Amino acid sequence: MLSPVLTRDLESVRQIVLDALKGYRANVWLFGSQATGQARRHSDIDVAILPLESLPEFVLPNLREALEESNSIYDVDVVNLSDVDEKFRQRVLKEGILWKE
């Protein structure tokens, strides 16, 4: 069972990500230990984005800044799946939890 703080922070992070990508075609996943149920007390939140169209250069830096300024007690890592190797991408697609399609 997720703690109330983690549940709140996951929803907050999800909303920040979805707001930052509003109007852009991209798929988004929660992945890593938070998605697989192997998270520990100080595990971070891993978010993967797969743009379905070219994103303006400011979108991901602005997203990362918004996440840093959020009230989340967890570190949040954002990965652009267009910039990773195929093996890593396939792992995220297989194990991740789809947040936006």
URBEL-V318755 format. One record per backbone hydrogen bond with DSSP energy under -1.0 kcal/mol. CO is the residue of the C=O (numbers start at 0). NH is the residue of the N-H. E is the energy in kcal/mol with one decimal. If there is no record, write none. Layout:
# URBEL-V318755
CO & NH & E
CO & NH & E
This chain:
# URBEL-V318755
2 & 6 & -2.7
3 & 7 & -2.3
4 & 8 & -2.8
5 & 9 & -3.1
6 & 10 & -2.0
7 & 11 & -2.4
8 & 12 & -3.0
9 & 13 & -2.6
10 & 14 & -2.3
11 & 15 & -2.4
12 & 16 & -2.6
13 & 17 & -2.7
14 & 18 & -2.6
15 & 19 & -2.2
16 & 20 & -1.6
20 & 23 & -2.6
24 & 51 & -3.0
26 & 49 & -2.8
27 & 98 & -3.4
27 & 99 & -1.7
28 & 47 & -2.8
29 & 96 & -3.2
31 & 35 & -1.9
32 & 36 & -1.0
32 & 37 & -1.3
32 & 38 & -1.2
39 & 42 & -1.7
44 & 76 & -2.6
45 & 30 & -2.4
46 & 78 & -2.8
47 & 28 & -2.5
48 & 80 & -3.0
49 & 26 & -2.4
55 & 58 & -1.7
57 & 61 & -2.3
58 & 62 & -2.2
59 & 63 & -2.8
60 & 64 & -2.2
61 & 65 & -2.4
62 & 66 & -2.3
63 & 67 & -2.2
64 & 68 & -2.0
74 & 44 & -2.8
76 & 46 & -3.0
78 & 48 & -2.9
79 & 82 & -2.2
84 & 88 & -2.3
85 & 89 & -2.6
86 & 90 & -1.8
87 & 91 & -2.2
88 & 92 & -2.4
89 & 93 & -2.0
90 & 94 & -2.9
91 & 95 & -2.6
96 & 29 & -2.6
99 & 27 & -2.4
